[in-house]
Amino acid sequence: MSFNYVPVTSAPNLSGGAAGEVPYQTATGATAFTTVGTTGQVLTSQGSAAPIWAAVAGGVSLISTKTASGGASLTWTGLSGYVSYMMILSNLLPSSGDNFGLQIGTGAGPTYITSGYVSATIENYGAGITQTDAGTVSKAYATICSENGGNLPNFYGLSGFIYLQNFNGGYFSMQSTTNFSGTATNSTQCLSTTQQKNTNTVTAIKIYCPFFGSTIASGTVSLYGITS
């Protein structure tokens, strides 16, 4: 009697388990599977106990990147698990001369807050003009930046970062540093801080063009959750 030896060149499929689960040993010769984690979590050791999925301690996790293509706004809903967030803007361009604003929302709807934003901004235009808003006016949105004088053909897009705090029911606050890049006489640099006396948990963010109601023609915005 003869036998043919067939080498195993790849690991066979494990019986049991589901998409997103990771196998681990509970004892010698005994295999189990983790539960499915959520986006941005890492697998964390619990010693001899089963490993678990958890947020990165003291880290920054990408939630999602939105690409503009002519819509009225870019929105993130169902937010939870973080008190602070950061947004990275890259070449965000309105369809016509306009500025960019941000609103926060609460609840499952969500319901966007449309009043009570107090923004203090400084905008330096390439032509040597400085415009300052001392923050004495309660607005319908948090000011991010505006392009200079509606001269849109000379602009390439808004880039920069936004830091968002107090999503857990404290007074919401925003700090942003952005640049509306363009020709030497039309670029705009913007520094903005905003407070909104919201006392509910924030679950949504919306970026849009509030002044003339333009759409967002192009560009990307990435949202990150910050774990302290």
BELKA-V800370 format. One record per backbone hydrogen bond with DSSP energy under -0.5 kcal/mol. CO is the residue of the C=O (numbers start at 1). NH is the residue of the N-H. Records with the same first field share a line. If there is no record, write none. Layout:
CO: NH, NH
//
This chain:
3: 5
4: 6
5: 7
7: 9
18: 21
22: 34
24: 32
27: 30
30: 26, 27
32: 24
38: 41
42: 54
44: 52
46: 49
49: 46
52: 44
54: 42
56: 59
59: 227
61: 225
64: 223
66: 68, 221
71: 216
72: 209
74: 207
76: 205
83: 167
84: 226
85: 164
86: 224
87: 89, 162
88: 222
89: 160
90: 220
92: 158
93: 217, 218
98: 147
100: 144, 145
101: 208
102: 142
103: 206
104: 113
105: 203, 204
106: 111
110: 112
111: 106
116: 118, 197
117: 119, 139
118: 195
119: 121
120: 193
121: 133
122: 191
123: 125, 131
124: 189
125: 128
129: 125
131: 123
132: 134
133: 121
137: 119, 139
139: 117
141: 143
142: 102
145: 100
147: 149, 150
148: 151
150: 152
151: 154
152: 155
154: 183
157: 181
158: 92
159: 179
160: 89
161: 177
162: 87, 164
163: 175
164: 85
165: 173
167: 202
172: 196
173: 165
174: 194
175: 163
176: 192
177: 161
178: 190
179: 159, 181
180: 188
181: 156, 157
183: 186, 187
186: 148
187: 126
188: 180
189: 124
190: 178
191: 122
192: 176
193: 120
194: 174
195: 118
196: 172, 198
200: 169
201: 107
203: 79
204: 105
205: 76
206: 103
207: 74
208: 101, 210
209: 213
214: 209
215: 95, 217
216: 70, 71
218: 93
219: 68
220: 90
221: 66
222: 88
223: 63, 64
224: 86
225: 61, 227
226: 83, 84, 228
//
